[in-house]
């Protein structure tokens, strides 16, 4: 098991709102400077158009930094996932996170199963794990009704219990529904806060260890160490007053998450 960072840990610092948006190469360099040796390039569609030379250069950079890479996208359309298998081959990636839906495709459960049936043999031949993320658009029990049709060690779950709260699924239930098929973990803490005037709540990120994520319960149930499951740091950091404040807080949250996970590993 390894601790890694996702592009979502750099969400604001790589965005156009940052004074000098970070490139993917800069994110890898700064990840290595933090002592982290795993990076998930998640929902970064620019990479789909990269040339073979650009992909080779990125792989060489990762090798120089001693860093493993993972990939993340959205959707189950076989042609789209086939492109990501090509990227995975170029980048020496063995884990691909995806979701049932994309901006252009929202399959029924039956259609999702048919898409998986079409593409899964290619993942198995290439020995790449397809990890489908828990999120509010597809209830975890429904997602598992599709995944559990396939007895394959290369198909499973990217577990992020925070995402499902918006569908009124309790994180503990999402963990229980998916734990046996988890192949990847997205780690972010979250909390509710009252809106001004006490008219409703906001669900947003919080610094790791200070919110509602029952990390210890999740780890006890999923057992990432013994099962070789990587833990990938993400954030739901709301925009602060300005770019400087937001980027600084994002950096602080990232370091706090890495420290928290490292300390938990050491205690175990």
N, C-alpha and C positions, 0 to 999 in steps of 0.2 A: 504493500500500500504506500502511496506517495501523496504528499500535499502539493497542490498546484494552484495556479491562478488562472482565471478566465479573462477574456477580453472584457467581461462585465465588471471585473474589478478595476478596470481602467475606463469605464463608460464615459465619464465626463472629460478625463484627460486626453482621450483620443477623439473627442467630439469637436465640431466646429465652434463650440462655445469656448473652448480653451484658447488662450492666446497663441500657443504653438502646439497644435494637436500632435500627439505622439503617433509615430508610425508603428507598424507591427514589429519591425526590427528593434525599435527603441523599447517597446514593451518587453521584448525578450531580454534585452540587455539589462533593464532595470529589475526584471524578475530574478535574473541570475545574481544581481547585486544583493538581493534580499536573501540569498541562500536557498532559493526555491528552484527545483530542477524539473518542473513539469508545467506546461502551458497549454491551455485549451483555447484554440482559435474558434470562438463560438459566435454564430450569427454575424460573421464578417464576410458578406457576400462578395466583396471585392476580389477575394482570393480565387473565386470561380473563374475569373478571366485572366489569371496570371499565366505567363508563359512557362514552358518547361525550364528555361534558364532561371527565371525568378524563383520558381519552386526549389530548384536545386540550390540556389544561393541561400534560401531560407533554411533548408535542411542542413546545409554546411554550417550556417551560423549556429543553429541549435546544437549540432555536434560539437562545435568549438566550445560552446557554453556548457556542455554536458547536460543538455536539456532534452527531455522527451516531449513530444507534441501529441495533442489530441485535436479532433475537429468537432464542430457543431454546426448544424443547419436546422431547417424546418421543413416538414413535409415528408410524405412517403412515396411520392411519385417515382416509379422505378428509374426513369431516365435521369432524374435529378440525383437520386442516390447513387446511380452508377457514376456520375461525374465526381461525386465525393469519394467514391472508391478509387478513382483515378488519382485524385488529390492525396488520398491516404497512402497509396502506393508510392507516390513521389516523395512524400514527407515521412515515410516510415511510421505511419500512424496505425494503431490497432484498436482505437476506440472512437466511435462516431456517435455523438448525441444528436437526436432529432426529435420531432414532435409529430403528432398525427396531422395537424393542420398547418397550412402555410397561407400566405396572402392570396394565393390563387387556387388552392385546393382544400376542401373541407369534406373529406370522405365520410360516408356512413361507417359503422363498425364493420359491416360486411365488406365494403369496398376497401377499408384499411387492411383487413385480413387478406384480401386478394392481392393487394399491392405487396404486402410483406411476403406472401407465398411466392410471388414472382421474383423478388430481389434477394431474399434471404440466402438462397444457394450461392450467390455471388459473394456475400459476406462470409459464408462458411469456407468457401474455397480460398479466399484471401486471408482468412483468419482475422477478420475485423469484427468487433462487437458493435452491434446496433443497439443503442441505448435510448429508449423512448421516455421523454421527460413527463413527470407528473405536473399537470397544470390545470387551470380552472375550466378550460374549454372542453375537456373530456374528463369525466369523473373517473377516479382511480379504479373503481370496480369494473367500469365499462372498458377501460384500457386493458385491465388484466384479463378480461374475458376474451380479448383478442390475443394478447401475448401468450396466454396459457394454452392456446391451441397448438403452439409450436414447441416441441421438445428439442430445443436447440440451445446450447451453451453460448451461442453468438447472438442471441436475442434476449434483451432484458430491459431493465428500467434505469433511467437516470432519476434518482429520487431527490426531489426538492419539495418537502412538505409545506413550505411557506406559500408556494404558488396556489395551492388548492383551497386556502382559507377563503378566497373570493367566491368559491362555489359552495361555501358553508360546509366544507369537509374539515373535520378536526385533524390536525397534523398526526396525532397518535394513530388514528384510524388509517390514514394514508400510509403511514409506515407499516402498519400491520398488513394492509392489503397487498403491499408490494415487496416486502423485505426479502422474500425467498428468491426473487428474480432480479434484485438490484445488481447492477454492474458498474454504476458510476454514481457519485454523490455530488450534488451542488450544495455548498454550505453558505448560507446567509441567515443572519438573525433578523427578526422583525418584531414590530410592536404596533399597538393601536394607540392613537392619541386623540384627545377631544378637539373638535373644531371650535373656533371662536364662538362664544355664546352657547356652548354645549349643544350645538345642533349637529349631531352626528360625530363620526369618527373618521380618522385617516389611518389606513393600513400602510405602513412604510417600513423601510429598513431601520435597523438600530445597530450600534456597535456590537460585535460578536461577544456573546456572553452576557449581554445586558437586556436582551429581549425575551421573547416567548418560546424560542426554539429550545426544545428539550434535547440538547445535543447528546447527553449521556445515554438517554433512553434509546435514541435512534442508533447510536453506535453499538449499544448492547444487543439490539435486535438484528442489526444488519451485519455486524462483525466484519468490518472492512479489512482489518489486519489479517485475519486468517483466510479471508476469501480474495485477497489481492485487489481490493476495490479502492480506487483513487478518490480523494476528497478535493474538490475544486472550489476555490473561494470566489464568491460573487457578492454583489451588494445591491440593495435598493436604496441608494442614497438620494434623498430629495435635493433639488437645487437649493443652494444657500443664497446669500445676498448677492454674490458676484462670483465670477469665474475663479478668482484667486482663492477665496474662502472655500468654494466647492472642491476645487482640485486638491487643496491642502487637506481637507477633511477626508476626501477619498483616499489619499495616501495614508493618513492616520488609521482609517478603518481597515485598510488592507494589511498594514503592519500588525494591527491588533488581532485580526483574524489569523494571520500566520503564527503569531506568538501563542495565541489561544490553542490552536491545533497542535503546535509543537509541544506545548506544555502538557496537553492531554495525552499525547503519544508517550511522552517521557514518564508520566504517572502510570501508564499501563505497563 
